[in-house]
Every structure is written in structure tokens, then in C-alpha cells.
Amino acid sequence: MDVALTVDPDVRDLAVGVVIVSGACIAPSNAELRAHCDEAARRAAAEGADGGDSRRAAVRQLLRHGGFKPAGRGKPAQEYLLRVATEQGELPSINNVVDVINSVSLSSGLPISLLSLDRVGSRILVRYGKPEEQYVFNSSGQTLDVRGLLCLCARDGASSQPVGSPVKDSMAGKVEAADRNLLACLYAPHGEVSIDQLRDYGRQLSNGFSQWCGAERCELRVLSPDANKSTTR
């Protein structure tokens, strides 16, 4: 799938690892994937995520650059995953694609968005949320105020609509059983996470989507303030 992803020039200190997935099959996780996730949870509970407290603080600072406050319900998603792993010793299983990103997010210490390209389209802009912008993030209709928050936005002509973020993704972009084309986005603080590290996490996602989700093709792109590189798997 031909995807155009750009980062707004106003966005600061962000390196992005993007995996574009074609031909995935959304299904319950098999025993092998569940064992992989359980091992990731046990390791994180015992040893913490990669980068430890330094990376956790750097991710929070990354989210502050646009004026967002990453606290309370606005904490970055990987902190929630680590808390669940520490308290429960495992990660709840959602489906194969979500379990893949959760295992990598937990071990890397980085938030990851997962969106359906079949529903949000192939033109994506990363920018800060604008005043009054929000989106519904769960089936109960709860909303997330994304003012100042890094957002993945679906572009339509000159306008763009937030559909995902390092905190929670929107219901509008949520992956469903019929979807085949997906986008996973790793948000990393530039300087805290090297390009090589970010590429490695992207490969872990690609390998997981291929092994456990039947993906026909995964394309990995890595973008940062001083590097614009793309590799295809």
C-alpha cells in the first residue's frame, strides 16, 4: 500500500518508526504468541523496559513539547502496559496484531499507535493537536482531549483529523477483523533512542506481524530530525 507519511516541521525532538503492513489477518493470538507476550511481561516486570527511568522521563518530555500534560489518564501508553505487567505478571490478550505491538511497546519502553489504513486512508500527518480537538477512544464514547499532544492525523485535502496518539488511539482508526492494511507507529525521543535501536524495534514489529498475523508485506520507515531513511522488508 502506498502510504504518504509526513511530520509537521513544528514537531520537536521526535523520531518515528513506522511499519506499514499489507495483507494481515486479524485473529485471536495463538499459543506461541501468547507465550511470547507472557515472557515479555515477565521480563519487564523483573527488569523494567529498555532505557529504564531515563527513557520514561524522555518520552514524557517529548509529549510536553506541544503543551500536553502526560499525567493521570494522559500518561503514555507504555506506562500503562508496564503497570499491568508488574501487577498481573502478564498482558491481557486482545488479538494478534494488538498483542504484537503491546509486547514490543512493553519491552522497548516506547508508545506505539496501531491504525487501520483501510479506514483512515493512506495520507498521514504527524502534528500537535489543536485547541478543541478531541476524539472518541473507546466503545463507551469517552473522549481524549488532544490539544498539544502528538497526533497521527488522517489527511483529506488541506485538512487533517487526529486518529491516533502515544496515549490512546481513536475508535475511528481502530483495527477490526475485516482490516488487512495497517500502520504501526513507534514514537521515540530523538537523542534518547538511536536510529539503530528504533529500526530494531521496527523489525521486531515487522517480524511479529509476519510470523503471527500472516502479513504479506511489511515496510519499515525510520524518520528523525537529522535522518530520513526507509527500508523495506
C-alpha atoms as an extended CHARMM CRD file, in Angstrom:
* protein
*
       233  EXT
         1         1  MET       CA              0.0000000000        0.0000000000        0.0000000000  PROA      1               0.0000000000
         2         2  ASP       CA              1.3850000000        3.3980000000       -0.9810000000  PROA      2               0.0000000000
         3         3  VAL       CA              1.4180000000        5.4680000000        2.2150000000  PROA      3               0.0000000000
         4         4  ALA       CA              2.4660000000        9.1150000000        2.4430000000  PROA      4               0.0000000000
         5         5  LEU       CA              3.5440000000        9.9710000000        5.9870000000  PROA      5               0.0000000000
         6         6  THR       CA              4.9440000000       13.3760000000        6.8850000000  PROA      6               0.0000000000
         7         7  VAL       CA              5.9420000000       15.1110000000       10.1100000000  PROA      7               0.0000000000
         8         8  ASP       CA              4.9450000000       18.7160000000       10.6760000000  PROA      8               0.0000000000
         9         9  PRO       CA              8.0260000000       20.9930000000       10.9210000000  PROA      9               0.0000000000
        10        10  ASP       CA              6.7950000000       22.3430000000       14.2680000000  PROA      10              0.0000000000
        11        11  VAL       CA              7.1330000000       18.9100000000       15.9160000000  PROA      11              0.0000000000
        12        12  ARG       CA             10.2040000000       18.7950000000       18.1800000000  PROA      12              0.0000000000
        13        13  ASP       CA             12.5910000000       16.0200000000       19.2180000000  PROA      13              0.0000000000
        14        14  LEU       CA             10.6250000000       13.1910000000       17.5690000000  PROA      14              0.0000000000
        15        15  ALA       CA             11.9970000000       10.1280000000       15.8250000000  PROA      15              0.0000000000
        16        16  VAL       CA              9.3520000000        7.9140000000       14.2610000000  PROA      16              0.0000000000
        17        17  GLY       CA              9.4980000000        4.2420000000       13.3760000000  PROA      17              0.0000000000
        18        18  VAL       CA              6.6580000000        3.3130000000       11.0350000000  PROA      18              0.0000000000
        19        19  VAL       CA              5.6830000000       -0.1890000000        9.9110000000  PROA      19              0.0000000000
        20        20  ILE       CA              3.2340000000       -0.3390000000        7.0170000000  PROA      20              0.0000000000
        21        21  VAL       CA              1.5290000000       -3.7340000000        6.9550000000  PROA      21              0.0000000000
        22        22  SER       CA             -0.2170000000       -5.2090000000        3.9160000000  PROA      22              0.0000000000
        23        23  GLY       CA             -2.3760000000       -8.3230000000        3.8660000000  PROA      23              0.0000000000
        24        24  ALA       CA             -2.5720000000       -9.0310000000        7.6010000000  PROA      24              0.0000000000
        25        25  CYS       CA             -5.1560000000      -11.4300000000        9.0050000000  PROA      25              0.0000000000
        26        26  ILE       CA             -6.6950000000      -10.2570000000       12.2800000000  PROA      26              0.0000000000
        27        27  ALA       CA             -7.4020000000      -13.1930000000       14.5890000000  PROA      27              0.0000000000
        28        28  PRO       CA             -7.1070000000      -14.3590000000       18.2050000000  PROA      28              0.0000000000
        29        29  SER       CA             -3.4990000000      -14.8760000000       19.2910000000  PROA      29              0.0000000000
        30        30  ASN       CA             -2.2120000000      -18.4290000000       19.1090000000  PROA      30              0.0000000000
        31        31  ALA       CA             -0.3960000000      -20.1700000000       21.9700000000  PROA      31              0.0000000000
        32        32  GLU       CA              3.0370000000      -19.2500000000       20.6220000000  PROA      32              0.0000000000
        33        33  LEU       CA              2.2530000000      -15.5320000000       20.5260000000  PROA      33              0.0000000000
        34        34  ARG       CA              0.6640000000      -15.6620000000       23.9690000000  PROA      34              0.0000000000
        35        35  ALA       CA              3.8080000000      -17.3300000000       25.3440000000  PROA      35              0.0000000000
        36        36  HSD       CA              5.9110000000      -14.6100000000       23.7070000000  PROA      36              0.0000000000
        37        37  CYS       CA              3.7610000000      -11.8940000000       25.3230000000  PROA      37              0.0000000000
        38        38  ASP       CA              3.8730000000      -13.5860000000       28.7230000000  PROA      38              0.0000000000
        39        39  GLU       CA              7.6780000000      -13.7660000000       28.5400000000  PROA      39              0.0000000000
        40        40  ALA       CA              7.8460000000      -10.0620000000       27.6150000000  PROA      40              0.0000000000
        41        41  ALA       CA              5.6220000000       -9.2610000000       30.6020000000  PROA      41              0.0000000000
        42        42  ARG       CA              7.7160000000      -11.3510000000       32.9990000000  PROA      42              0.0000000000
        43        43  ARG       CA             10.9400000000       -9.7710000000       31.7580000000  PROA      43              0.0000000000
        44        44  ALA       CA              9.5820000000       -6.2280000000       32.0060000000  PROA      44              0.0000000000
        45        45  ALA       CA              8.1900000000       -6.8500000000       35.4900000000  PROA      45              0.0000000000
        46        46  ALA       CA             11.5550000000       -8.1610000000       36.6640000000  PROA      46              0.0000000000
        47        47  GLU       CA             13.9540000000       -5.8940000000       34.7700000000  PROA      47              0.0000000000
        48        48  GLY       CA             11.9010000000       -2.9360000000       33.5640000000  PROA      48              0.0000000000
        49        49  ALA       CA             11.6590000000       -1.6780000000       29.9960000000  PROA      49              0.0000000000
        50        50  ASP       CA             14.6230000000       -0.7730000000       27.8230000000  PROA      50              0.0000000000
        51        51  GLY       CA             16.0940000000        2.5790000000       28.8190000000  PROA      51              0.0000000000
        52        52  GLY       CA             14.5930000000        2.4870000000       32.3250000000  PROA      52              0.0000000000
        53        53  ASP       CA             13.6000000000        5.7040000000       34.0750000000  PROA      53              0.0000000000
        54        54  SER       CA             15.6740000000        7.8400000000       31.6970000000  PROA      54              0.0000000000
        55        55  ARG       CA             13.6160000000        6.7190000000       28.7080000000  PROA      55              0.0000000000
        56        56  ARG       CA             10.3330000000        7.0180000000       30.6010000000  PROA      56              0.0000000000
        57        57  ALA       CA             11.1730000000       10.6340000000       31.5010000000  PROA      57              0.0000000000
        58        58  ALA       CA             12.3000000000       11.3820000000       27.9360000000  PROA      58              0.0000000000
        59        59  VAL       CA              9.0220000000       10.0600000000       26.4820000000  PROA      59              0.0000000000
        60        60  ARG       CA              7.0570000000       12.2420000000       28.8770000000  PROA      60              0.0000000000
        61        61  GLN       CA              9.1660000000       15.2660000000       27.9200000000  PROA      61              0.0000000000
        62        62  LEU       CA              8.5430000000       14.5040000000       24.2430000000  PROA      62              0.0000000000
        63        63  LEU       CA              4.8070000000       14.7140000000       24.8910000000  PROA      63              0.0000000000
        64        64  ARG       CA              5.1930000000       18.0280000000       26.7380000000  PROA      64              0.0000000000
        65        65  HSD       CA              6.7530000000       19.8820000000       23.8010000000  PROA      65              0.0000000000
        66        66  GLY       CA              3.3730000000       20.7320000000       22.3090000000  PROA      66              0.0000000000
        67        67  GLY       CA              1.8900000000       21.7550000000       25.6570000000  PROA      67              0.0000000000
        68        68  PHE       CA              0.2490000000       18.4370000000       26.5970000000  PROA      68              0.0000000000
        69        69  LYS       CA              0.4700000000       17.2000000000       30.1940000000  PROA      69              0.0000000000
        70        70  PRO       CA              1.3070000000       13.4450000000       30.2650000000  PROA      70              0.0000000000
        71        71  ALA       CA             -0.1720000000       12.6190000000       33.6560000000  PROA      71              0.0000000000
        72        72  GLY       CA             -3.1940000000       10.8030000000       35.0610000000  PROA      72              0.0000000000
        73        73  ARG       CA             -5.2520000000        9.3670000000       32.2000000000  PROA      73              0.0000000000
        74        74  GLY       CA             -2.9310000000       11.1670000000       29.7930000000  PROA      74              0.0000000000
        75        75  LYS       CA              0.1170000000        9.0090000000       30.5470000000  PROA      75              0.0000000000
        76        76  PRO       CA              1.8600000000        7.4700000000       27.5250000000  PROA      76              0.0000000000
        77        77  ALA       CA              0.5210000000        4.0150000000       26.7290000000  PROA      77              0.0000000000
        78        78  GLN       CA              3.6700000000        2.0050000000       27.5180000000  PROA      78              0.0000000000
        79        79  GLU       CA              3.4900000000        3.1140000000       31.1790000000  PROA      79              0.0000000000
        80        80  TYR       CA              0.0590000000        1.5320000000       31.4610000000  PROA      80              0.0000000000
        81        81  LEU       CA              1.3650000000       -1.6940000000       29.9160000000  PROA      81              0.0000000000
        82        82  LEU       CA              4.2780000000       -1.8350000000       32.3650000000  PROA      82              0.0000000000
        83        83  ARG       CA              1.9320000000       -1.3150000000       35.3080000000  PROA      83              0.0000000000
        84        84  VAL       CA             -0.3120000000       -4.1540000000       34.1280000000  PROA      84              0.0000000000
        85        85  ALA       CA              2.6740000000       -6.4580000000       33.5870000000  PROA      85              0.0000000000
        86        86  THR       CA              4.0740000000       -5.6410000000       37.0180000000  PROA      86              0.0000000000
        87        87  GLU       CA              0.7650000000       -6.1090000000       38.8400000000  PROA      87              0.0000000000
        88        88  GLN       CA             -0.5570000000       -9.1200000000       36.8980000000  PROA      88              0.0000000000
        89        89  GLY       CA              2.5740000000      -10.7800000000       35.5180000000  PROA      89              0.0000000000
        90        90  GLU       CA              1.0270000000      -10.9130000000       32.0370000000  PROA      90              0.0000000000
        91        91  LEU       CA             -0.6380000000       -8.8260000000       29.3610000000  PROA      91              0.0000000000
        92        92  PRO       CA             -4.3390000000       -9.2930000000       28.5740000000  PROA      92              0.0000000000
        93        93  SER       CA             -4.7950000000      -10.7490000000       25.0940000000  PROA      93              0.0000000000
        94        94  ILE       CA             -6.7520000000       -8.5900000000       22.6250000000  PROA      94              0.0000000000
        95        95  ASN       CA             -5.9460000000      -10.0450000000       19.2050000000  PROA      95              0.0000000000
        96        96  ASN       CA             -2.8010000000      -10.9630000000       17.3140000000  PROA      96              0.0000000000
        97        97  VAL       CA             -1.8880000000       -7.5270000000       15.9420000000  PROA      97              0.0000000000
        98        98  VAL       CA             -2.5500000000       -5.7000000000       19.2180000000  PROA      98              0.0000000000
        99        99  ASP       CA             -0.6380000000       -8.3350000000       21.1850000000  PROA      99              0.0000000000
       100       100  VAL       CA              2.3620000000       -7.8970000000       18.8580000000  PROA      100             0.0000000000
       101       101  ILE       CA              2.5190000000       -4.1270000000       19.3620000000  PROA      101             0.0000000000
       102       102  ASN       CA              1.9170000000       -4.4280000000       23.1180000000  PROA      102             0.0000000000
       103       103  SER       CA              4.8280000000       -6.8380000000       23.5350000000  PROA      103             0.0000000000
       104       104  VAL       CA              7.2040000000       -4.5110000000       21.6410000000  PROA      104             0.0000000000
       105       105  SER       CA              5.9030000000       -1.3850000000       23.3950000000  PROA      105             0.0000000000
       106       106  LEU       CA              6.3840000000       -3.0330000000       26.7740000000  PROA      106             0.0000000000
       107       107  SER       CA              9.9440000000       -4.1750000000       26.1150000000  PROA      107             0.0000000000
       108       108  SER       CA             11.0770000000       -1.0240000000       24.2680000000  PROA      108             0.0000000000
       109       109  GLY       CA              9.6100000000        1.4720000000       26.7250000000  PROA      109             0.0000000000
       110       110  LEU       CA              8.0340000000        3.3690000000       23.7960000000  PROA      110             0.0000000000
       111       111  PRO       CA              4.3810000000        4.1130000000       22.9830000000  PROA      111             0.0000000000
       112       112  ILE       CA              3.0600000000        2.6360000000       19.7340000000  PROA      112             0.0000000000
       113       113  SER       CA             -0.0400000000        3.5220000000       17.7410000000  PROA      113             0.0000000000
       114       114  LEU       CA             -1.8780000000        0.9350000000       15.6440000000  PROA      114             0.0000000000
       115       115  LEU       CA             -4.3290000000        2.1120000000       12.9950000000  PROA      115             0.0000000000
       116       116  SER       CA             -6.3250000000        0.6170000000       10.1660000000  PROA      116             0.0000000000
       117       117  LEU       CA             -5.2010000000        2.1610000000        6.8850000000  PROA      117             0.0000000000
       118       118  ASP       CA             -8.3140000000        0.6720000000        5.3120000000  PROA      118             0.0000000000
       119       119  ARG       CA            -10.3680000000        3.1510000000        7.3310000000  PROA      119             0.0000000000
       120       120  VAL       CA             -8.1530000000        6.2020000000        7.9200000000  PROA      120             0.0000000000
       121       121  GLY       CA             -6.6090000000        6.2980000000        4.4550000000  PROA      121             0.0000000000
       122       122  SER       CA             -3.0230000000        6.3960000000        3.2500000000  PROA      122             0.0000000000
       123       123  ARG       CA             -2.1220000000       10.0720000000        3.8070000000  PROA      123             0.0000000000
       124       124  ILE       CA             -0.9120000000       10.5950000000        7.3720000000  PROA      124             0.0000000000
       125       125  LEU       CA              0.4180000000       13.7310000000        9.0800000000  PROA      125             0.0000000000
       126       126  VAL       CA              2.1440000000       13.8060000000       12.4690000000  PROA      126             0.0000000000
       127       127  ARG       CA              1.4200000000       17.0890000000       14.2430000000  PROA      127             0.0000000000
       128       128  TYR       CA              0.3930000000       18.5540000000       17.5650000000  PROA      128             0.0000000000
       129       129  GLY       CA             -3.2860000000       18.5500000000       18.4020000000  PROA      129             0.0000000000
       130       130  LYS       CA             -5.0700000000       21.8760000000       18.0170000000  PROA      130             0.0000000000
       131       131  PRO       CA             -7.3370000000       23.6490000000       20.5420000000  PROA      131             0.0000000000
       132       132  GLU       CA            -10.7410000000       21.9700000000       20.8370000000  PROA      132             0.0000000000
       133       133  GLU       CA             -9.6140000000       18.8140000000       19.0220000000  PROA      133             0.0000000000
       134       134  GLN       CA            -10.5810000000       15.5130000000       20.5820000000  PROA      134             0.0000000000
       135       135  TYR       CA            -11.6260000000       12.0120000000       19.5840000000  PROA      135             0.0000000000
       136       136  VAL       CA            -13.5400000000        9.0530000000       20.9860000000  PROA      136             0.0000000000
       137       137  PHE       CA            -11.1340000000        6.3460000000       22.1590000000  PROA      137             0.0000000000
       138       138  ASN       CA            -13.3740000000        3.5500000000       23.4500000000  PROA      138             0.0000000000
       139       139  SER       CA            -16.7460000000        1.9270000000       22.8340000000  PROA      139             0.0000000000
       140       140  SER       CA            -18.2390000000        3.7670000000       25.8290000000  PROA      140             0.0000000000
       141       141  GLY       CA            -17.8150000000        7.0620000000       23.9960000000  PROA      141             0.0000000000
       142       142  GLN       CA            -15.1130000000        8.5390000000       26.2430000000  PROA      142             0.0000000000
       143       143  THR       CA            -13.0440000000       11.2500000000       24.5730000000  PROA      143             0.0000000000
       144       144  LEU       CA             -9.3940000000       12.2760000000       24.7080000000  PROA      144             0.0000000000
       145       145  ASP       CA             -8.5600000000       15.9900000000       24.5190000000  PROA      145             0.0000000000
       146       146  VAL       CA             -5.5360000000       16.0530000000       22.1950000000  PROA      146             0.0000000000
       147       147  ARG       CA             -4.6620000000       19.7360000000       22.4060000000  PROA      147             0.0000000000
       148       148  GLY       CA             -0.8600000000       19.9280000000       22.3340000000  PROA      148             0.0000000000
       149       149  LEU       CA             -0.4740000000       16.1460000000       22.0340000000  PROA      149             0.0000000000
       150       150  LEU       CA              1.4960000000       14.4340000000       19.2820000000  PROA      150             0.0000000000
       151       151  CYS       CA             -1.1110000000       13.0070000000       16.9280000000  PROA      151             0.0000000000
       152       152  LEU       CA             -1.3240000000       10.8440000000       13.8490000000  PROA      152             0.0000000000
       153       153  CYS       CA             -3.7880000000       12.6220000000       11.5880000000  PROA      153             0.0000000000
       154       154  ALA       CA             -5.6860000000       11.3840000000        8.5420000000  PROA      154             0.0000000000
       155       155  ARG       CA             -5.3060000000       13.9260000000        5.7520000000  PROA      155             0.0000000000
       156       156  ASP       CA             -8.1110000000       14.9070000000        3.4090000000  PROA      156             0.0000000000
       157       157  GLY       CA             -7.0600000000       17.6810000000        1.1010000000  PROA      157             0.0000000000
       158       158  ALA       CA             -5.8440000000       20.6340000000        3.1640000000  PROA      158             0.0000000000
       159       159  SER       CA             -7.4600000000       19.3770000000        6.3930000000  PROA      159             0.0000000000
       160       160  SER       CA             -6.3690000000       16.6430000000        8.7950000000  PROA      160             0.0000000000
       161       161  GLN       CA             -8.1870000000       14.7970000000       11.5650000000  PROA      161             0.0000000000
       162       162  PRO       CA             -6.4280000000       13.2600000000       14.6140000000  PROA      162             0.0000000000
       163       163  VAL       CA             -6.9140000000        9.4850000000       14.7530000000  PROA      163             0.0000000000
       164       164  GLY       CA             -4.0850000000        8.2610000000       16.9790000000  PROA      164             0.0000000000
       165       165  SER       CA             -1.5630000000        9.3200000000       19.6240000000  PROA      165             0.0000000000
       166       166  PRO       CA              1.0530000000        7.9900000000       22.0770000000  PROA      166             0.0000000000
       167       167  VAL       CA             -1.6480000000        7.9510000000       24.7770000000  PROA      167             0.0000000000
       168       168  LYS       CA             -4.6490000000        6.2590000000       23.1520000000  PROA      168             0.0000000000
       169       169  ASP       CA             -5.7710000000        5.6420000000       19.5920000000  PROA      169             0.0000000000
       170       170  SER       CA             -9.1970000000        6.6040000000       18.2930000000  PROA      170             0.0000000000
       171       171  MET       CA            -12.1590000000        4.3790000000       17.6290000000  PROA      171             0.0000000000
       172       172  ALA       CA            -12.2140000000        5.8400000000       14.1050000000  PROA      172             0.0000000000
       173       173  GLY       CA             -8.8800000000        4.1750000000       13.3640000000  PROA      173             0.0000000000
       174       174  LYS       CA             -9.3070000000        1.0430000000       15.4740000000  PROA      174             0.0000000000
       175       175  VAL       CA             -8.3070000000       -2.2040000000       13.7810000000  PROA      175             0.0000000000
       176       176  GLU       CA            -11.2140000000       -4.5830000000       13.1770000000  PROA      176             0.0000000000
       177       177  ALA       CA            -11.4320000000       -8.1810000000       11.9750000000  PROA      177             0.0000000000
       178       178  ALA       CA            -12.0250000000       -7.2670000000        8.3210000000  PROA      178             0.0000000000
       179       179  ASP       CA             -8.9990000000       -4.9590000000        8.0690000000  PROA      179             0.0000000000
       180       180  ARG       CA             -5.9370000000       -6.0570000000        6.0880000000  PROA      180             0.0000000000
       181       181  ASN       CA             -3.7630000000       -2.9350000000        5.8000000000  PROA      181             0.0000000000
       182       182  LEU       CA             -2.3540000000       -1.4540000000        8.9820000000  PROA      182             0.0000000000
       183       183  LEU       CA              0.0500000000        1.1690000000       10.2680000000  PROA      183             0.0000000000
       184       184  ALA       CA              2.0960000000        0.8410000000       13.4560000000  PROA      184             0.0000000000
       185       185  CYS       CA              3.9340000000        3.9570000000       14.6720000000  PROA      185             0.0000000000
       186       186  LEU       CA              6.6650000000        3.9760000000       17.3340000000  PROA      186             0.0000000000
       187       187  TYR       CA              7.1470000000        7.3780000000       18.9740000000  PROA      187             0.0000000000
       188       188  ALA       CA             10.7100000000        7.8960000000       20.2350000000  PROA      188             0.0000000000
       189       189  PRO       CA             12.5420000000       10.8390000000       21.8340000000  PROA      189             0.0000000000
       190       190  HSD       CA             15.3550000000       11.7650000000       19.4570000000  PROA      190             0.0000000000
       191       191  GLY       CA             18.6610000000       11.5450000000       21.3270000000  PROA      191             0.0000000000
       192       192  GLU       CA             17.3550000000        9.0500000000       23.8860000000  PROA      192             0.0000000000
       193       193  VAL       CA             16.7330000000        6.3140000000       21.3030000000  PROA      193             0.0000000000
       194       194  SER       CA             19.2300000000        5.8090000000       18.4730000000  PROA      194             0.0000000000
       195       195  ILE       CA             18.1670000000        5.2890000000       14.8850000000  PROA      195             0.0000000000
       196       196  ASP       CA             19.6130000000        1.7710000000       15.0140000000  PROA      196             0.0000000000
       197       197  GLN       CA             17.5780000000        0.9730000000       18.1550000000  PROA      197             0.0000000000
       198       198  LEU       CA             14.4140000000        2.3730000000       16.6060000000  PROA      198             0.0000000000
       199       199  ARG       CA             14.9890000000        0.3730000000       13.4400000000  PROA      199             0.0000000000
       200       200  ASP       CA             15.4750000000       -2.7730000000       15.5400000000  PROA      200             0.0000000000
       201       201  TYR       CA             12.1490000000       -2.2350000000       17.3360000000  PROA      201             0.0000000000
       202       202  GLY       CA             10.5290000000       -1.7240000000       13.9280000000  PROA      202             0.0000000000
       203       203  ARG       CA             11.9810000000       -5.0290000000       12.7450000000  PROA      203             0.0000000000
       204       204  GLN       CA             10.5800000000       -6.7410000000       15.8280000000  PROA      204             0.0000000000
       205       205  LEU       CA              7.1400000000       -5.4180000000       14.8780000000  PROA      205             0.0000000000
       206       206  SER       CA              7.5830000000       -6.4850000000       11.2520000000  PROA      206             0.0000000000
       207       207  ASN       CA              8.6930000000       -9.9680000000       12.2570000000  PROA      207             0.0000000000
       208       208  GLY       CA              5.7530000000      -10.3030000000       14.6410000000  PROA      208             0.0000000000
       209       209  PHE       CA              3.2290000000       -9.1910000000       12.0270000000  PROA      209             0.0000000000
       210       210  SER       CA              4.7020000000      -11.6610000000        9.5330000000  PROA      210             0.0000000000
       211       211  GLN       CA              5.0130000000      -14.5830000000       11.9400000000  PROA      211             0.0000000000
       212       212  TRP       CA              1.7850000000      -14.2990000000       13.8840000000  PROA      212             0.0000000000
       213       213  CYS       CA             -0.5220000000      -12.1430000000       11.7460000000  PROA      213             0.0000000000
       214       214  GLY       CA              0.1080000000      -13.5770000000        8.2900000000  PROA      214             0.0000000000
       215       215  ALA       CA              1.2420000000      -10.2250000000        6.8580000000  PROA      215             0.0000000000
       216       216  GLU       CA              2.1010000000      -10.4450000000        3.1760000000  PROA      216             0.0000000000
       217       217  ARG       CA              4.4290000000       -7.4420000000        3.3100000000  PROA      217             0.0000000000
       218       218  CYS       CA              5.8690000000       -5.0940000000        5.9320000000  PROA      218             0.0000000000
       219       219  GLU       CA              7.6300000000       -1.8610000000        5.0430000000  PROA      219             0.0000000000
       220       220  LEU       CA              9.7380000000       -0.1680000000        7.7110000000  PROA      220             0.0000000000
       221       221  ARG       CA             10.4550000000        3.5520000000        7.6240000000  PROA      221             0.0000000000
       222       222  VAL       CA             12.5060000000        5.4900000000       10.1640000000  PROA      222             0.0000000000
       223       223  LEU       CA             12.2520000000        9.2810000000       10.2680000000  PROA      223             0.0000000000
       224       224  SER       CA             14.0870000000       11.6440000000       12.5860000000  PROA      224             0.0000000000
       225       225  PRO       CA             15.1250000000       15.3170000000       12.7130000000  PROA      225             0.0000000000
       226       226  ASP       CA             18.5150000000       14.5140000000       11.1350000000  PROA      226             0.0000000000
       227       227  ALA       CA             17.7310000000       11.2970000000        9.2360000000  PROA      227             0.0000000000
       228       228  ASN       CA             15.1380000000       10.3060000000        6.6750000000  PROA      228             0.0000000000
       229       229  LYS       CA             15.6420000000        6.6390000000        5.9400000000  PROA      229             0.0000000000
       230       230  SER       CA             13.3980000000        3.9340000000        4.5830000000  PROA      230             0.0000000000
       231       231  THR       CA             13.9490000000        0.2070000000        4.4470000000  PROA      231             0.0000000000
       232       232  THR       CA             11.5920000000       -2.3760000000        3.0220000000  PROA      232             0.0000000000
       233       233  ARG       CA             11.1110000000       -5.8800000000        4.3120000000  PROA      233             0.0000000000
